[in-house]
Amino acid sequence: MAVSGLFGTSPIAIEVRSEPIAAFDPHDPSHHRFGQLEFRGGLTLKSSYRDFGGLSAIRFLGDGTHFISLTDRGKWLTARLTYEGVHPKGVADALMAPILGADGYALAGRGWRDTESIADDDGTLYVGIEGVNKIPRFDFAKDGVRARGHPISVPPAIRTLPKNQGLEALVFVPRNQPMGGTLVAISERGLDTAGNIRGFLIGGPAPGMFSVKRIKQFDVTDAAILPSGDLLILERSLGWPEGLLVQIRRIHVRDLKPETLVDGPVIFEADLRFEIDNMEGLAVHQTTDGETVLTLVSDDNFSALQRTELLQFAFMNQ
């Protein structure tokens, strides 16, 4: 069991049960292609551990098997995704732990609990905290879930974002790509004067602010980088009479420049006819065969009326 002490709570191994999602379109299981994505399979995840749920981001460690996720209550989740061929089969070796601050105490203990996003710079992780609009940096490659977060300097405008619609997506552009070394931060619904979504380029060759064109009532929930360097943005809309809608847009990273408005085509969209929930996390990895795979996870808001889903799709670049 977890041991409480001066520096919060120790990591704890948990059991995560998996129920397969065989068809993304339950009305037509033969339907596999959705926009530019091809469904590979999915899982509904459950655990009796009290802090499991609320998954808001996910990143894979290279091989598409080991992943890092976090909850919007300030907890890490690390685990190994098992496969049957190319289809997700289950989750093993799951571990949860509090996300720690620079002093070794849990971030949630100081009210920094709304952890919503992860960016990975080769084992150095950046975490976006929506409620306080801060970004701590973690040496995860060295210390794993025991790593301590040291807040980085952020543009003053980030601190003015709405507390419940602030930092929602983080992406680190690989250093060997155009804009390499840039931390891209996008708000959920922090709007500029034209009603578009505010984003920030932190560090890198051209730091500054930009905007993402807002489509209808969609809000940003996460983002990820394709091997080509293009940016994928996951978005969600909830309203009447449409209900819950999810979409992914593709944006050229070369378009990310200070004081610009960026937009791109929708490559995937789904509504409640399909197996979606409150999709808040998006990751991209390449298989050993060179296939590009997208993984989406949902935030169940710790509600019995919602599900924690993990969905995988192959990216069809045509």
N, C-alpha and C positions, 0 to 999 in steps of 0.2 A: 504493500500500500504506500501511498505518497507520504513523505515525511516533511512536516512543516519545520521551518527554522528561520534563522535570521534573514536568509535570502529567499524567502517565499517557499515554493513547493517544488519538490524534486520531480523529474520526469516520471511518467507512469505508463507501463504497457497496457494497452486496452484491446479488447476484441471488437472487430468490426464485421458484422454480418452483411452478406451481399445477396440481393435478389436480382436476377437478370432482367434486363429490358431488351427483349429480342428484336422488337420492331419500333422504330421511331414513329412510324405512322401505324397506330394500332388497327386502323380500319383497312389498311392494305399492306400486309407484311412484306409483299414483293416490292414495295416502293423503297428504294435505297438511295436515290439521288435527290438531294435537296439543295438547289442552287449549285454552287461550286463544291459542295461537300457530299461525300458518300458515307452513309452510316456504317460504322464498324461494330457498334454494340454499346450497351450501357448497363449500369448497375444502380439499384436503389440501396443506399448504405444505411445501416442501423447499428446502434450500440447502446448497451445499457449504462455506459459510463455517463455520468450526469453532465459533463462539459462537452460532450460530442454534439456537433451540429453547428449551424451558423457559418458554414464555410464560404469565405468571401474571395479567396484567391488560391491559385495553384501554380506551381512551377516544377518541372521535371529536371532531374539531375542527369542530363545527357542521354541516358539509354531508354527513356520512356517507361522505365520500371519503377525506380525510386522517385518519390515525389515529396514536396514540401507544400503544406497548405497552412492556412491560419483561419481562426474564427474571429467573428466580430466582437468577441469578449476577451480578446487579448491572449489567445492560446495558440501554440504551434501544434500542428499535426504532421507527423512524418510517417510514411508507410511505403510498402512495396505493392505495386499493382501486378497481379498475376494474369496470365493470358491463356486462352485456348486458341492456338493459331494467332490470328490477328484480332481476336475478340476478347475484350476485358472479361475476366472470369471472377476475380475476387480481390480482396485487400488483405495483406498479411503484414506482420511485424509492425503493427501500428503503435505509435508512441505519441503521447500528448504531454505538453509542458507549458508553463507560463512563459510569455515573452518578457524578457528581463530588460530593465533599464541599465544605465551606466553604473549605478550603485549596487546592482545585483538584486534589487527588489522588483517584483512583478510590475510591469507598466500599468496593468489594470488597477493596481492598488492606489495609483495616483490619479486615476480617472482617465488614463490614456488607453481605453479599452476598445475603441471602435477601429480596430485594425482591419483594413479593407484591401490592401494591395501589396504585392511583392515584386521587386525587380532584382534580377540576378546578374552580377558582374563577376562571373567565374568564381563563385563561392562567397563573394561579398554580397550580402543581401541588404536591400533597402526596403523598408516597410512604411506604407502610407497610413497615417492615423487620421481618420476623417474628423472626429469630434474636436480635435485640437489643431488639426492641419499641420502636423509635424512629420518629419521623415528621419527616423533613426537608422543608422548603418550598423550591420552585424557581421562579424567575421565568422560566418557559419561554417566555412570550410575547415576552420581550425577547431571551433568549440561546439558545433552543432547546436542543439536546442538550449545549451547552457550559455550561448553567446550573449554578450551584453550590448545593448543598443546605445549608440552615441549619436544624438541628434546632429544633423548636418545643417549648414546654413542654407536657407531657402529665400527666394524672392519675397520681399515684404507683402506683395499682393496675395500670396498664398495664405497669409494669416488673416486676410479679410474675407476668405471664402465662407459661405454659409456653413455652420457647424454640422448640419445634417445632410448637406449636399456638397461637401468639400472633396478632399483628395480621395479619389476612387480607383484610379488606374495608374500604375507605374511600370515603365519599361526602360531597361538599360540597353542602349544601342551598342552592339558589339564593336570593339575598338578597331576591327579590321574593315568596317563598313563606313560609307559616307555618314557623317554626323556621329561617328564612333566616339564613345566616351560620354555621350549625352544621356542624362537621366530625363526621360520624358514623363511628366506628371500631368494628369488630366482630371478635372473635377467631375463630380457626378452631375451637378446642375448649378455650378457657379457661372452665371451668365454675364457676358459683356453687355455694352450699351445697345448692341444690335440684337440681343437675345440669343446669341450663340454661346457654346460651351467653352469655357476658358481652359487653356493648357499652358504648360510652362516647360521651357528647355533649360535644364540646370546643368552647368558645366559644359564640357564639349567645346567645339569650335565656334558656336554661334548661340550663346545663351540669350534668353529673352522670353517674351510671352507670345502666344498665338491663340487662335480660336478654331474650334471644330464646328462646322455648320450644323446647327440643330435641325433634325428632321422631325416634324410633327411634335409629339410630346415625348420623344425618346430621351432617356438619360443614359449616361455612360456608366457601365459597371466594371469593365476591365479592358485590358489591351494586351497584345503580344506581338512579337516580331517574327515574320516569316524568314526562312533561310535566305530569301532574295533580298531581305532588308526592308520590305514593305511592312507597314503597321496595320494590324487588325484591331478594330475597336468593337467590343461587345456592348450592345445597348439593349435597354429594356423599356417598355412602356406599359403602364397599367391604367386603364380608364374605361369609361362607359361610352359606347356599347361594345367596343372591341375586345375588352378583357385584357389578358396578359399577352404581350407580344415581345418577341426576341428577334434581334437581327445582328449581323456582323457586317461591318464596312471595311473595305481595303483602301488604305491611303498610302501614297508614295512618301517615304521618309524624306526624299529630296525636297518635298514641298513644305516640310516643317522648318519654317524660318520665322524669326521675330516679326511681329506685327502682320502676320498673314492669316487668311481664313482658308482652312483646308477642308476638302470634301473628297468623297470617293464612292465607287459603286457598292451597292449592297450585294454581298456574295452569298448570303444565307438569311432566311427569315422563317419564323415559325410562330404558330399561335397555339391555343389550347386544344386544337384537334390533334396535336402531336404530343410526344412525351417530354414536355418541358415543365419546369417549376420556376422558381425565382433565380434564374441563371446569373451568377455574379462573378464566376472565375473562368478565365480562359488561359490555356497554355498551348504552346506549340513545341513539338519535338520531331526529330527525324529518326526513322528506323534504320537498322543496319542495311536494309535494302534500298535506302534512299527515299522512302515514302514520307511525306509530310503529314503528320497527324495532329489534329486539334482535339483538345480535351476541355470540356465544359463541366463546371460543378455548380450546384445550386445551394443557396443559403435558405435553410428552412425556417430561419427566425426562431428556432427552438420551439416550433409550434407543431402540435400533433396533427394539424390540418395540412401541413406541407411535408415535402420529401427532400431528403438529401440525395441528389442524383449526380452521377458521373456519366457523361456521354462522350463517346469518341467518334470522330469522323476523319476520313482521309480527305486531304485537300486536293481537288482536281483543278489544276491550273490551266483551265481552258473554258 
